[in-house]
């Protein structure tokens, strides 16, 4: 769900636009965040938030699933400005096997495949993450 509050044609402030488009002075141009959200919806469709896996200064990782509560996707990124090119490795103990992984870089390309997370014999995932969100389907 995209909460659309204002995008009002008035001086820019905290509550005058959604963050997915630029200000009125910029013609409400779609930002990279808009295209990343559009790609996410195209990839995961009618999915729901199920659980927070990690949410701290190193990584934001969330579990998504279908209406019955069955996990289908993981989304992860570093909560830093997009220009920050550093990466980190996060771990997650899971019984799921990754089938496909995609980056949501805001370019508008709907399916930008990337490497799958490493799955150790213990079932633990090692996933390389950056400021660009990664979606893993399983």
C-alpha atoms as an extended CHARMM CRD file, in Angstrom:
* protein
*
       138  EXT
         1         1  UNK       CA              0.0000000000        0.0000000000        0.0000000000  PROA      1               0.0000000000
         2         2  UNK       CA              1.2870000000        3.4420000000       -0.9210000000  PROA      2               0.0000000000
         3         3  UNK       CA              0.0530000000        6.0660000000        1.5040000000  PROA      3               0.0000000000
         4         4  UNK       CA             -0.5470000000        9.1390000000       -0.6520000000  PROA      4               0.0000000000
         5         5  UNK       CA             -0.8490000000       12.0830000000        1.6970000000  PROA      5               0.0000000000
         6         6  UNK       CA             -0.5320000000       15.2600000000       -0.2710000000  PROA      6               0.0000000000
         7         7  UNK       CA              1.7350000000       16.0910000000       -3.2030000000  PROA      7               0.0000000000
         8         8  UNK       CA              0.2150000000       19.5360000000       -2.7960000000  PROA      8               0.0000000000
         9         9  UNK       CA              1.0950000000       22.4830000000       -4.9960000000  PROA      9               0.0000000000
        10        10  UNK       CA              2.4610000000       24.5850000000       -2.1350000000  PROA      10              0.0000000000
        11        11  UNK       CA              5.9010000000       25.2330000000       -0.6160000000  PROA      11              0.0000000000
        12        12  UNK       CA              7.7030000000       21.9850000000        0.1470000000  PROA      12              0.0000000000
        13        13  UNK       CA              7.6430000000       20.7080000000        3.7190000000  PROA      13              0.0000000000
        14        14  UNK       CA              7.5430000000       17.4320000000        5.5950000000  PROA      14              0.0000000000
        15        15  UNK       CA              3.8730000000       16.7690000000        4.8310000000  PROA      15              0.0000000000
        16        16  UNK       CA              3.4900000000       18.1280000000        1.2920000000  PROA      16              0.0000000000
        17        17  UNK       CA              4.4900000000       15.0070000000       -0.6350000000  PROA      17              0.0000000000
        18        18  UNK       CA              4.8350000000       11.2410000000       -0.3800000000  PROA      18              0.0000000000
        19        19  UNK       CA              8.5990000000       10.9280000000       -0.9140000000  PROA      19              0.0000000000
        20        20  UNK       CA              8.0340000000        8.9460000000       -4.1030000000  PROA      20              0.0000000000
        21        21  UNK       CA              7.8870000000       12.0680000000       -6.2500000000  PROA      21              0.0000000000
        22        22  UNK       CA              9.7540000000       15.3610000000       -6.2890000000  PROA      22              0.0000000000
        23        23  UNK       CA              8.2110000000       18.6480000000       -5.1490000000  PROA      23              0.0000000000
        24        24  UNK       CA              5.7270000000       20.8150000000       -7.0440000000  PROA      24              0.0000000000
        25        25  UNK       CA              8.6600000000       22.9880000000       -8.1630000000  PROA      25              0.0000000000
        26        26  UNK       CA             10.0880000000       19.8840000000       -9.8450000000  PROA      26              0.0000000000
        27        27  UNK       CA              6.7760000000       18.9120000000      -11.4390000000  PROA      27              0.0000000000
        28        28  UNK       CA              6.2480000000       15.9780000000       -9.0660000000  PROA      28              0.0000000000
        29        29  UNK       CA              8.8010000000       13.9900000000      -11.1050000000  PROA      29              0.0000000000
        30        30  UNK       CA              8.9480000000       10.3250000000      -10.1350000000  PROA      30              0.0000000000
        31        31  UNK       CA             11.9780000000        9.5550000000       -7.9600000000  PROA      31              0.0000000000
        32        32  UNK       CA             14.0310000000        6.3410000000       -7.8250000000  PROA      32              0.0000000000
        33        33  UNK       CA             11.9790000000        5.3330000000       -4.7890000000  PROA      33              0.0000000000
        34        34  UNK       CA              8.8430000000        5.4150000000       -6.9680000000  PROA      34              0.0000000000
        35        35  UNK       CA             10.3980000000        3.0800000000       -9.5400000000  PROA      35              0.0000000000
        36        36  UNK       CA             11.7730000000        0.7850000000       -6.8160000000  PROA      36              0.0000000000
        37        37  UNK       CA              8.2840000000        0.5000000000       -5.2990000000  PROA      37              0.0000000000
        38        38  UNK       CA              6.8090000000       -0.1300000000       -8.7420000000  PROA      38              0.0000000000
        39        39  UNK       CA              9.3520000000       -2.9320000000       -9.3240000000  PROA      39              0.0000000000
        40        40  UNK       CA              8.6260000000       -4.4170000000       -5.8840000000  PROA      40              0.0000000000
        41        41  UNK       CA              4.8920000000       -4.5890000000       -6.6040000000  PROA      41              0.0000000000
        42        42  UNK       CA              5.5920000000       -6.1600000000      -10.0190000000  PROA      42              0.0000000000
        43        43  UNK       CA              7.8280000000       -8.8000000000       -8.4050000000  PROA      43              0.0000000000
        44        44  UNK       CA              5.8680000000       -9.7870000000       -5.3110000000  PROA      44              0.0000000000
        45        45  UNK       CA              2.3000000000       -8.9150000000       -6.2990000000  PROA      45              0.0000000000
        46        46  UNK       CA             -0.3540000000       -9.3980000000       -3.6200000000  PROA      46              0.0000000000
        47        47  UNK       CA              1.9870000000      -10.1670000000       -0.7200000000  PROA      47              0.0000000000
        48        48  UNK       CA              1.7460000000       -9.1520000000        2.9050000000  PROA      48              0.0000000000
        49        49  UNK       CA              4.2220000000       -8.1650000000        5.5950000000  PROA      49              0.0000000000
        50        50  UNK       CA              4.7060000000      -11.1950000000        7.8600000000  PROA      50              0.0000000000
        51        51  UNK       CA              7.6770000000      -10.5270000000       10.0990000000  PROA      51              0.0000000000
        52        52  UNK       CA             10.6810000000       -8.3230000000       10.8100000000  PROA      52              0.0000000000
        53        53  UNK       CA             13.8610000000      -10.3760000000       10.5230000000  PROA      53              0.0000000000
        54        54  UNK       CA             16.2450000000       -7.5150000000       11.3150000000  PROA      54              0.0000000000
        55        55  UNK       CA             15.7730000000       -3.7850000000       11.7130000000  PROA      55              0.0000000000
        56        56  UNK       CA             18.8090000000       -1.9240000000       12.9580000000  PROA      56              0.0000000000
        57        57  UNK       CA             21.5360000000        0.4190000000       11.6860000000  PROA      57              0.0000000000
        58        58  UNK       CA             23.1440000000       -2.4250000000        9.6820000000  PROA      58              0.0000000000
        59        59  UNK       CA             20.1660000000       -3.8820000000        7.8260000000  PROA      59              0.0000000000
        60        60  UNK       CA             16.4180000000       -3.8350000000        7.3720000000  PROA      60              0.0000000000
        61        61  UNK       CA             15.1640000000       -7.3050000000        6.4720000000  PROA      61              0.0000000000
        62        62  UNK       CA             11.5030000000       -8.2690000000        6.1940000000  PROA      62              0.0000000000
        63        63  UNK       CA              9.5960000000      -11.4460000000        5.4520000000  PROA      63              0.0000000000
        64        64  UNK       CA              6.6600000000      -11.2420000000        3.0310000000  PROA      64              0.0000000000
        65        65  UNK       CA              4.0490000000      -13.8720000000        2.2780000000  PROA      65              0.0000000000
        66        66  UNK       CA              0.6360000000      -14.7230000000        0.9300000000  PROA      66              0.0000000000
        67        67  UNK       CA             -2.7750000000      -14.2360000000        2.5350000000  PROA      67              0.0000000000
        68        68  UNK       CA             -2.5130000000      -17.5640000000        4.3970000000  PROA      68              0.0000000000
        69        69  UNK       CA              0.7130000000      -16.4780000000        6.1390000000  PROA      69              0.0000000000
        70        70  UNK       CA              2.9910000000      -18.6760000000        4.0330000000  PROA      70              0.0000000000
        71        71  UNK       CA              6.3590000000      -16.9730000000        3.5250000000  PROA      71              0.0000000000
        72        72  UNK       CA              7.2080000000      -16.3510000000       -0.1340000000  PROA      72              0.0000000000
        73        73  UNK       CA              9.7760000000      -13.5210000000       -0.2390000000  PROA      73              0.0000000000
        74        74  UNK       CA             12.4600000000      -11.7610000000        1.7380000000  PROA      74              0.0000000000
        75        75  UNK       CA             13.3570000000       -8.1110000000        1.1330000000  PROA      75              0.0000000000
        76        76  UNK       CA             16.5430000000       -6.5680000000        2.5380000000  PROA      76              0.0000000000
        77        77  UNK       CA             18.5810000000       -3.3700000000        2.3030000000  PROA      77              0.0000000000
        78        78  UNK       CA             20.9580000000       -1.1680000000        4.2560000000  PROA      78              0.0000000000
        79        79  UNK       CA             19.1350000000        1.8860000000        5.6940000000  PROA      79              0.0000000000
        80        80  UNK       CA             21.5910000000        4.4010000000        4.2460000000  PROA      80              0.0000000000
        81        81  UNK       CA             21.4690000000        6.9890000000        1.4450000000  PROA      81              0.0000000000
        82        82  UNK       CA             21.3690000000        5.4610000000       -2.0470000000  PROA      82              0.0000000000
        83        83  UNK       CA             24.7770000000        6.9970000000       -2.8450000000  PROA      83              0.0000000000
        84        84  UNK       CA             26.4370000000        4.9250000000       -0.0760000000  PROA      84              0.0000000000
        85        85  UNK       CA             28.0040000000        2.0690000000       -2.0780000000  PROA      85              0.0000000000
        86        86  UNK       CA             29.1760000000        0.0200000000        0.9270000000  PROA      86              0.0000000000
        87        87  UNK       CA             27.8210000000       -3.4900000000        1.4090000000  PROA      87              0.0000000000
        88        88  UNK       CA             27.4150000000       -5.7500000000        4.3950000000  PROA      88              0.0000000000
        89        89  UNK       CA             26.6310000000       -9.4070000000        4.8810000000  PROA      89              0.0000000000
        90        90  UNK       CA             23.5830000000      -10.3120000000        6.9230000000  PROA      90              0.0000000000
        91        91  UNK       CA             22.6760000000      -13.7860000000        8.1530000000  PROA      91              0.0000000000
        92        92  UNK       CA             19.2850000000      -15.3950000000        8.6170000000  PROA      92              0.0000000000
        93        93  UNK       CA             18.4240000000      -18.8990000000        9.8290000000  PROA      93              0.0000000000
        94        94  UNK       CA             15.7640000000      -20.2440000000        7.4950000000  PROA      94              0.0000000000
        95        95  UNK       CA             14.2240000000      -23.4860000000        6.2900000000  PROA      95              0.0000000000
        96        96  UNK       CA             13.5100000000      -21.8580000000        2.9110000000  PROA      96              0.0000000000
        97        97  UNK       CA             15.6080000000      -22.2980000000       -0.2360000000  PROA      97              0.0000000000
        98        98  UNK       CA             16.1340000000      -19.1900000000       -2.3830000000  PROA      98              0.0000000000
        99        99  UNK       CA             14.8930000000      -19.6170000000       -5.9820000000  PROA      99              0.0000000000
       100       100  UNK       CA             15.5100000000      -16.1520000000       -7.4690000000  PROA      100             0.0000000000
       101       101  UNK       CA             16.9060000000      -12.7920000000       -6.3770000000  PROA      101             0.0000000000
       102       102  UNK       CA             16.2970000000       -9.3290000000       -7.8120000000  PROA      102             0.0000000000
       103       103  UNK       CA             17.6430000000       -5.8130000000       -7.1910000000  PROA      103             0.0000000000
       104       104  UNK       CA             15.3190000000       -2.8160000000       -6.9220000000  PROA      104             0.0000000000
       105       105  UNK       CA             17.6510000000       -0.0120000000       -7.9490000000  PROA      105             0.0000000000
       106       106  UNK       CA             14.9840000000        2.4460000000       -9.0790000000  PROA      106             0.0000000000
       107       107  UNK       CA             16.0180000000        2.1820000000      -12.7390000000  PROA      107             0.0000000000
       108       108  UNK       CA             12.5410000000        1.0760000000      -13.7770000000  PROA      108             0.0000000000
       109       109  UNK       CA             13.7600000000       -2.3160000000      -14.9780000000  PROA      109             0.0000000000
       110       110  UNK       CA             11.2530000000       -4.7340000000      -13.4970000000  PROA      110             0.0000000000
       111       111  UNK       CA             13.4760000000       -7.8180000000      -13.2700000000  PROA      111             0.0000000000
       112       112  UNK       CA             17.1200000000       -7.1220000000      -12.5440000000  PROA      112             0.0000000000
       113       113  UNK       CA             18.3860000000      -10.5180000000      -11.4240000000  PROA      113             0.0000000000
       114       114  UNK       CA             21.2510000000      -10.8400000000       -8.9790000000  PROA      114             0.0000000000
       115       115  UNK       CA             23.1220000000      -13.6130000000       -7.1770000000  PROA      115             0.0000000000
       116       116  UNK       CA             21.2420000000      -15.8300000000       -4.7330000000  PROA      116             0.0000000000
       117       117  UNK       CA             22.1190000000      -15.7210000000       -1.0490000000  PROA      117             0.0000000000
       118       118  UNK       CA             24.5890000000      -18.3780000000        0.0940000000  PROA      118             0.0000000000
       119       119  UNK       CA             22.8370000000      -21.1510000000        2.0180000000  PROA      119             0.0000000000
       120       120  UNK       CA             24.9880000000      -23.0260000000        4.5200000000  PROA      120             0.0000000000
       121       121  UNK       CA             24.3640000000      -26.6850000000        5.4850000000  PROA      121             0.0000000000
       122       122  UNK       CA             22.9310000000      -25.3970000000        8.7910000000  PROA      122             0.0000000000
       123       123  UNK       CA             20.1440000000      -23.6260000000        6.8610000000  PROA      123             0.0000000000
       124       124  UNK       CA             21.5940000000      -20.2050000000        7.6090000000  PROA      124             0.0000000000
       125       125  UNK       CA             21.5280000000      -17.7030000000        4.7470000000  PROA      125             0.0000000000
       126       126  UNK       CA             24.3370000000      -15.2480000000        4.0900000000  PROA      126             0.0000000000
       127       127  UNK       CA             23.0020000000      -12.3760000000        2.0610000000  PROA      127             0.0000000000
       128       128  UNK       CA             25.0530000000       -9.4850000000        0.7000000000  PROA      128             0.0000000000
       129       129  UNK       CA             23.0740000000       -6.2590000000        0.9950000000  PROA      129             0.0000000000
       130       130  UNK       CA             23.5470000000       -2.6240000000        0.0750000000  PROA      130             0.0000000000
       131       131  UNK       CA             21.4420000000        0.5320000000       -0.1030000000  PROA      131             0.0000000000
       132       132  UNK       CA             19.7480000000       -1.0610000000       -3.1290000000  PROA      132             0.0000000000
       133       133  UNK       CA             16.9510000000       -3.3600000000       -1.9070000000  PROA      133             0.0000000000
       134       134  UNK       CA             17.1970000000       -7.0320000000       -2.8200000000  PROA      134             0.0000000000
       135       135  UNK       CA             14.1310000000       -9.2750000000       -3.0710000000  PROA      135             0.0000000000
       136       136  UNK       CA             14.5920000000      -13.0280000000       -2.7140000000  PROA      136             0.0000000000
       137       137  UNK       CA             11.8270000000      -15.4290000000       -3.7690000000  PROA      137             0.0000000000
       138       138  UNK       CA             11.5870000000      -18.8990000000       -2.2760000000  PROA      138             0.0000000000
